[in-house]
Amino acid sequence: MAEFTTWRARMGGRNAAPVVHHPGLGWWREARFGMFIHWGLYAIPAGIWKGEPVDGIGEWIMFRKRIPRAEYETLAEQFNPVRFDAKAWVDLAVQAGMRYLVITAKHHDGFALYRSPCCPYNIVDATPYGRDPLAELADACRDAGIRLGFYYSQDQDWHDPGGSRNDWDFAPEEKDFAAYLERKVKPQLRELLTGYGPVGLIWFDTPYSISREHSIELRDFVHRLQPDCLVSGRIGNDVGDYGSLGDNQIPAGRVQADYETPATLNDTWGFKSNDHHWKSVENLLLLLIDLASKGVNYLLNVGPTAEGVIPEPSAERLRAIGAWLKVNGEAIYGTQGSPFPYEHDGMRMTTRPGHLFLHLLEPEAELVVHGLRSQVTGARLLGSAAPVRHTQDRSAAGDVDRLRLELPDLSDCDHVPVVALDLAGDAETDPLTVQQPDGAIHLHAHLAEVDQGPGSTLEVLSNGMTAGWTDTADELSWQVKVFAPGSYEVTVITAPQYETTEVNEHHLEVAAAGGAAGGPLRAARELDTARSQYFPEYAVTLGRIAVDAPGTHRFTLRATQVVDGTPDGVTVFGATLRPA
């Protein structure tokens, strides 16, 4: 996996989904949930080199410590995963409710986790183990009805002089990337695509230096060998069959194309003996539900030990997710994202034709939903025979559609309960942003109209955050339906801010209905959300504004002062107004 430095680099469009969709995406869209496996020589040091812990993710230890190739190669002499059991791994994926599996056939360290006739640096020829685990996994996946995919690092290869980023063993100016593709990459892809039966997908990664021409060449090479095999967006240059979001990334709202988020159970991908920062089952379920509500697949990683064992904390959490999916799977598998373009406080939504699923993150006795225009013909709690009563009306103030649900006692529900709504037709929603039942008004950057000044570099990234906002002539605006006039406290949601002083800092202003609240991005309060665990978010209070009448109002957000020299300019996700 990758380690990026700036927000724009982490969230940019280089892993974007293509315009033309591969005809084989049907099974992938249906699956929604898959298992990622990062396993290789790096599991032996397990994050510790010569007695010292190494910062960063486990599989990057060779790069982080700049370990010479010849020294790193000696790990192969020690790699003997005698406890590896392909059937046990696949059975765990089945128990977790996962529908596909992707394993590191070759990671950035260049070591092949299968028998590779073209390169002796592989698990069969270079280790005492001498077996091909991918062949055994292929058989186990076939028996279990699980789609098998292979991760392959096409650009970075720290073991080969033609691969990118090993500048401690090889002189960069002597690299011949085209020759490397012909000598190693294509032959190994041919081995993977002709020796293991049908392959669901090739998961490429970290396209740091690969050209568009080479990305297209590799994509077409894969399709010629197996036309139904999908190519991940990380082949680079926007030519994959589906898009890949950033590691552990949750988009701010529903996406309009086919995307997947790879995610970790703790903080590493490859096994690290000192990483015990395990996410809770509740957090993992929230991530699964949140991504499904955006129409995004969830590829959740395990990092087996050097002996070939998936750590028990990983297995426990996966089984718990599987237990939830046995009850609520119809609200995940084969669904599309929420019909609303924005998130709802305490709730996420998924949909399929004629049905809308409400995932209740903060269940209460009564649930109110604003903005749903479809007629609800029935409501039920998944896994329960208890009745769910519903009524629908439209408020005179603000012209807001309202759905009210009376929920049964949910105290016995494990984790997140789901209400399934039967609809008369497909889900239809109000096209405008609507004030929420608790009075909150959410101004999401990804839903704003962007008014840019001459020469502006402002954009909204795939995570819903602004970048390149360095021009005070730029402005974001929203049309919002408000039903409750009154005084509102204004809070801006921002990414980590750079060091500033009182006279040298970003200033923002939110305006509506003739009033405005503004001030510096200072004295921020860190938010505790599933998304902020890896992509921190902060709340900055700007003051209060008054909205004196119900109806549709125009809200604006603009920068009145921008600090020079900050890499991404003003980085905000939007603003929230709550009744004061």
N, C-alpha and C positions, 0 to 999 in steps of 0.2 A: 504494500500500500504506500501512499505518498505522504510526505510532510511538506506543506505549503507554508508560505510566510505571510503574505498580505491577504486581506479580505478579498480583494479583487481577484487574486490568483486562485484562492480557494473556491470562489463562487462563480467564476466566469463561465463562459459558454463553450469551452473547449471540449467538454464531454457531453455536448447537447444531443438531444434526440433528432433523428433525421426527419425530413418532410415526408419522404416515401417510406411506408411501413412494410416490413417484411411479412409475407403471407403466413409465415410460421409462428407469428407472435401469439396466436390464440391460446396455446397451452400456458405460455408465460404469463399472459394477462389473467388467466384463470387461477394460476398458482398463488400469486400474491406473496408467498412466504417461502424462503429457501435457506439452506445451510451453506455457509462459507467455511472452508477449512484451510487454515494457514499452517502448514507443516513442512519441516525441512531441517537442514543441518543446524539452523539457528536455535532449534529446540534443545540442543546439547548445552551451549553456554547459558541459555535461558535468561538472558539479560545481564549476565555477570562475565566479565573478561579479566582473567588474571587476578581474580579475587576482588575486583572492584565493580560495583553496580554501574551499569551504563544507562544513561538517560535515553528516553525515546522508546519507540515501539520495538518489540523483540526481534523482528525479522530484518531490521536495519542495523544490526550490531556490526556487521562487516564495514558498512559505510561510516557509521558513527565513530568507530575506533580506527578507521582506515587500516584495517587488518590486511597485510600483504596476501595476495592470492595463494602463494605457496603455503603460508601458515594456516589460512582458513581451510585449505584443502584437507589438512590433516584431520579435520572434524569428521570427514567421510569414513576414516578408518575406525572411528568410534561409534558410528551410527548403526545400531542394531536393535530396532524396535520390535522386540520379541513378543510384546503384548498387543501388537496391532491385531484387530479383529474387524475386518470389513463389514461383516454382518452386524456386529454390535453397533458400529457407527451408523449404518443405514437404519437399523431398528430405532436408534435414538432419534434420527431425523423423522421417522414415521410417527413415533410417539409424540414428538413436538408439533406435529401437524404440518411439517415442511413438505413441499411438493417437488423441490429440486435441490441438487447438491453441486457445489462448485469447489474444486480442490486445486491447490497450487501445484500444477505439473512442473512449472519452472518459475521460481521467483527471481528477484533482482540479483541474488547471489550466483545465479547461473547453474545451480545444481538441479538436475532432472530427477523428479520423484517417480520415475518409471524407467523401464529398459529402453534406452535411446541408442540405437545402433550407430547413429551419426556422431555421437559424442560420448566417450567413455566416462565422463564425469556425471555418473548417474547411480541410483540406488542399487541397481543390480550388479554393475561392474566395478564400483568403487567402494562398496561397503561390505562388511561381513554378513549383512542381512541377506543379500543375494536374491530377494524376491521382488516382484513387481506389484506394489500395493494398488496401483490404478487398475490393473487387470482384475484384481479381486474385488475392488469397489464397483467396477463396471458390472461384474456378475451379480453382486449383491443388489445394486440399484435396479438392474433388469428384473430380478426376482421380486422386488418390492414395488415395482411400478413407479420408481423415482427417476426423474430426468437427471442425467449426469452431465456436468460441464467442467471444463478445464480452464483454470487461470494460467495465463502465459504472459510473462513480461517480455514484450516485444522490443522495447527501446532500451531500458536499463538492463545491463548485464555486466556485473562487476568482475566476472571471471573471464570475459572475452575481450580482446583488444578492440573489437569492432563495436561492442555495445557502449552505451553512454555512461558517464559519471564516475568511472574509476580512473582518477587522474593521479593516483599514487603509484600504480603499477604501470600505467600506459600513458604515453604522451598524447594529449587530445588532438594535436595537429596530425598525428599519424593514423587516426581512426578512419576506417573505411566502412561506413555503415551499410552501403549497398552490398558490399562483399559479405558482410556479416549476415544480412538477410538471406542471401543465397546459400551461404555455407552452413548456417546453424538454424535460423528462425524457420525458414520454409521447410527444410528437412524434418525438423522436430514437429512442426504443425502437421506435416504429412503423416508422421508416425502416429500422432494422437488421433488424427481423423480417419485413419485406415486400419488401426489395430485394436480398437476398443468398442466397435459397434457404433450404433447411432449416438451422436454427441449432441446434447441440447444446445450448448453455447460454448463459445470461446470468450473468456473474460480477460481481455487485454488490460493493460494498466500503464499509468504514468507516461503519457506521450510527450515527454519533455522536448525532444529534438526531432522527432519523426516528421517528415514532410507530408503534405496532403497526398502527393502522388504515391508515396510508399504506404500510407494508410489505406488508400483505395486498392492498391495492389494486393495488400494482405487480406483485406476484406473479400475481394473477388477470388483470391486463392482459396480461402476457407469455403466459400460458396461453391466453387467448382468441385471440391472434394466431397462436401456434404451440403447440398442445396438447402436443406431444412435447418442447418446449424445456424444459430443466431450469433451475431458479433456485437459485443458490448460497446457502449459509447466511448470507452477509454482506449479504443484503437486510435482515437485522436481525430482532430480536424473535422468533426461533425459528420462522419461518414458511417457510424455504427448503425445497427438495426434498432437500437433503443438507446436512451440516454442514461448516463450515470451521474447522479448527484455527488456532492462531496462526501467524504467519509463521515459517517454519523450525522449527516445533514438532514434536517426536516424543513421542507419549503414552508413559506408562510401561508400559502393558500393552495387551492386546487391547481394542478398543472394541466396543460393542454396537450401533452404528448406522453409517450411511453417512457417512464423513468424508473430507476431503481436506486435505493440507498443501501450501500454496504455499511454494516454497523458492528460494533464490538460489544461483548458481554462485560468486559472490564475496560482497561485503557490500552491494551495491546492487541495485536493480531496474532503474531507468533508467540508461543508460550514464553512467559517470564515468571520465574519462580517467586519473585517478590511483588508481583502485581495481584493484590487481593481486593482491588477496588471494584467489586462486583456490583453491577446494577441490580436493583431489586426486581422481583417479578412484576410488581405494580408498574415500575418504570418501563420495563421491557414491553409489557402489554400496552402501555400508553403509546410507546413508539410504534408498535405494530398497528394499532388503531389509528393513530395520527397519520401515519404514512398512507394507510389504506384510504383514509378520508380525503387525501390529496390525489388519489389514483396512482400511488407509487408502491412498487414492490419493496419488500424488506428482506435483505440478504444478511442474515445474522451469523456472526463468526464464532467458531470455536478454535482454540489453539492447542492441539494435542501435545503431550510430553514427548521427550525423545524415545521413551519406551513404547509410544503408540497409544497412550491412554488419554481420552478426553477428560479433563479435570471434573471431579464430581460436582463442584459448585456450578459449572456450566450445565451438566446433565440435569441437575435438580431443577434449574430454572427453565430449561427447555421442556421438561416433562410437565411443569406447571402451566406453561403456555399451551401445551397440547391439551391438557385437561380443560382449559377455558375454551379452546377451539372446538372440542367435541360438542359443547353446548351451543356455542355462538358462531360456528364456522360459516353458516350461511350469510352472516353479516360481513365476512371477509373474502372468502373465495369467490372469484368470478364477479366481484362487485366493481363498481366505478366510484370515483370520488364524490364528495358532497356536491349536491346541486347548488350550494351557496359558494361563492368565490372566496369567502372568508371563514375564519374559525369562529366557533361559538364558545363562550365561557362555560366551562364545566361539561362540555359535550362535544362529541365529534359525530359525523354522519357519513354513511356509505349508502350506495343505492344500486339497485338493479331494476329492470323494467317493471313498473307497477308496484315497487316496494321502496321504502326508505327506512334505514336502520339508524336508530339513535343510540349511540354509545354513551352511557351516563357516567361521566368521570366523577361527578359530585351529585349523586342521586338525592332527590328530595321527594316529599309526598305529592307535590304538584309541580308539573313541568310546563313551562310556557315557551313556545317557539314563535318568533316573529318572522314574517316574510314568506311563509310557505303558502303558495296560492293553490296548490292541488287539493282536490277533495279527498279527505281521508275516509275510507270506507270501513276500516277496522284497525285495531291495535292489539298487540299481544307482547308479553314478556317472554323472550326466548328461554326455553328450559323450564317454563312454569305454566300452570293452568290458571293462575290467578288473573282476574279480569283487569283490563286497562281501559278506563272510560275516557272519552275524548269529546270536546266541543270545538267548534270553529266559528269565528266572527271577524269583523273588521272594525277597528277603532275609528270613531268619527274624527278624533284629533290625530292628525298626521297621516291618515289613510293607510294604516298598518294592518296587514293580515295577521290574525292571531290564532294559534292552536294551543288548547289547554288539555293536558293529560293528567288524570288522577291515577297515581301509581299505587300498587299494592306494597305491603311491607317488604323492603329489600334488604333487611338486615342479615338474611341467611345467604345472600348472593355472594359467591366467591368472586372477588375482584370487580370487574366492570360489568354491570348488567346492561342488557341491550333490549330496547323496545323496537319491535318491527311494526311499521305502519303499512297497511295495504292502501294503495292509491287508485283512484279512478284515472288511469293513464300514467304517464311518466311524471316525475317530479318537476314542478314548475315553481320558480321563486321570483320574488320582486327583484328587478334588475338593479335597483339602487341599494346603497348601504342603508340599513335600517337600524334605528335605535333599539337596543336590546331591552328585554323585559325588566332588568334591574336598573335601567336608566343609562347604562354605559353607551358611549358613542365611540366606536373604534375607527380610526382613520389609518388604514393599512397602506403603506407606500406602494405595494404592488398593484393596488386598485386605483391609484391616483391618476388623474390627468396631469401630464407633465408639460409645463410651459417653460421652455428653455430660452435663454438669452443667446445672442450671437456667439458662436465659438464654444458653446457649453459642452462639457464632457459628462454631464449628469446621466446616470443610468440606474435602473433598479435591477439588482442581481437576482439570481434564481432563488436565493434564500429570503427575498423580500426586503433586502437592505439597499439603501442608496449608496452609490460610490461615484467618485468623480465630481462630487458637488462642491465646486470651488467658486461658483459665480453667484453673487447676491441677486442677479436678475432672474435666476431660476425660481420656479414655484410649483408646488404640488397642490392639487385641489380635488375636492370630492363634493358630490351632491348627496345629501343625507336627509332621510325622512326622520323628523323629530316629532314625537307625540307629547313630550313633557317639557314645557318651557321652564326656565329657572336658571340658577347660577351653577356653573360647572367648574370643577378643578381640572386643569390641563396638565397632562403628563406626557412627555416625549419619551419614546422607547428607543434607546440608542445602543450601538455597539461600543466596545471599549474606546474611551477617548484618549488622545495622546496628551502628553504633559503640556499644560497650559498655565497661564497666570491670569489674574483678574483683568489685565489689560490686553491679553493676547489669547483669546479663546473664541470658540464658535458661539454665536448667538442665534437663537431661533425665535420665530413668532408664529403663533396659531391665531387665526382670525375667523370670525363668523358673526353674522347678523349685526355688523357695525361695531363689534367689540374685538379686542385683541388682548392676548397675554404673551409676553415674551421675556427672554432672559438668557443667561449663559448656560452652556452645558456643563454644569458644575454641581457638586454635592449630589452625585448620583447614588441611587440605591440599587444594589445588584438583585436581579430577579432569580427566583429558584424555580425553573421549569425544566422539563425534559430536554428542550432544545438548548437551554443555556448551559447545560453541563459541558458541552464541547464548543458552543458558540455563544459566549457570554452576552447577556443583555442587561441593560441598566435603565432605570426609570429616573427621569429628571423632571421635577415639578416646575412649571413656568409661571403659575398664577391661576387666576380665575377669569372666565368670561361669562356673559349672560346671553341666553337665548330667550327672547321675550314672547315668542308665539310659536305654536305648533305649525308643522308644514315642512316643505322641502327647503333646506338652506344650503348655501355654498360655504364650505369650510376650506381654508387655505393654510399651507405651511410653507414658510420661506425662511431663508437664512439672511439675517440682517448684518452678520459679520462672520467671516470665514478666516481661519488661521492659515497663513501661508505655510507651505512646505509639508503639510500632513499628507501621507501617501494616498489616501482615498477621499480627502475632503471631509464633508459632513456625512457621517455614517449613521443613519437612523432607519428604524423599521416603521416609523409612523408615530401617531399620537393617540392617546386615549383621554376622553372627557368623561368624568363621573360627577353625578349630582353632589354639590358641595353641602 
